Amino acid sequence: MSFLVSLLVLSALIFFHELGHYLAARRMGVKVEVFSIGFGAKVASFHKWGNEWRLALIPLGGYVKMKGQDDSDPTKKSYDADSYNVKTPLQKMFILFAGPLANFVLAFVLYFVIALGGPNILSPVIGQIVKDSPAFTAGLETNDTIRSINGTAITKWEEMANIIEHADGVLNFEVERAGYIHFIAVAPKITQTTNMFNEVIEKKMIGIGSAGVTHKLSLGLEETLSYATNQTVHASTLIFTGLKKLLFGEVPANELGGVISIVKLTSDATDAGWMSVLFFAALISVNLGVLNLLPIPALDGGHIMFNLYELLFRREVNEEIMVKLTIAGWVILIGLMGLGLYNDINRLIG
């Protein structure tokens, strides 16, 4: 079941990405020859609206083949009026950017749907308390609910964590315990911990963990729009940061995941409910958008880079150089996919 859900989620995200390219190409007057979900041997197809719609054997990607454009052989060009090659660099960049843009828009829509349904968020209920920590010393207990800190009402665990991290001196907690209210002063201290990238960092903490209690967040229309926007921007920033850290060696290469990780995470999300599947799908959609904007030949970002060069210098990139860069781009992509798969297998057997 989890594999089927993973396949459906990936196929849907790829479809919307390629649909962005397809609609932009048609809008620019470019003939689309093939719209394919998947690579390799053709499994099924039909013809509609002047092009072939195809389902291929390997569902790990997709492509829109436009007249005059062929990543497998950049020398195959056409200069007919409905060809990709005769369009201006700006028109080409519009077509290329439309795919990643579709992923960002889809993520926004998914986050909007999540917000309409009332997203589940962590309540400020204390679970584990580290022995001899500031919370332990001050007298906080498991199952305490934090109502306010220094007079600021607390409704989410994230709010409490943010106040603690940026605290200046002692914090006055209003705590609900077994139906009674207690006021407890806690002095955060700088502690070593690890962040989501497994980096050792230092930040102010009091030594508590969440009890895992959640509640639904009820949002109005304006708040729903704000939630969807903030989540899309946050996810994009997170992925860009992760890529930067991976590129500069701040995060080890064995942290990179592949298709097996996606299936595993989708399985976990499925077990947690359909709202979690939507949340995960939104994150992967943003991931696809960001990755495709990387300036690697064979990706949208690489083609945008070539067209930007043409726009600035009024001439196309040398054909021989373009072929070599495109081959290098495919080598990089296949290498990254292989590394992700290798890491996934290592995690499974480990």
Secondary structure, DSSP 8 states (H G I E B T S, - for coil): -HHHHHHHHHHHHHHHHHHHHHHHHHHTT--EEEEEEEEEEEEEEEEETTEEEEEEEEEEEEEEEETT--TT-TT----STTSGGGS-HHHHHHHHHHHHHHHHHHHHHHHHHHHHT--EEE-SBEEEE-TTSHHHHHT--TT-EEEEETTEE--SHHHHHHHHHT--S-EEEEEEETTEEEEEEE--EEEEEE-TT--EEEEEE-SEEE---EEE----HHHHHHHHHHHHHHHHHHHHHHHHHHHTTSS-GGG---HHHHHHHHHHHHHH-HHHHHHHHHHHHHHHHHHHTSS-TTSHHHHHHHHHHHHHHSS---HHHHHHHHHHHHHHHHHHHHHHHHHHHHHHH-
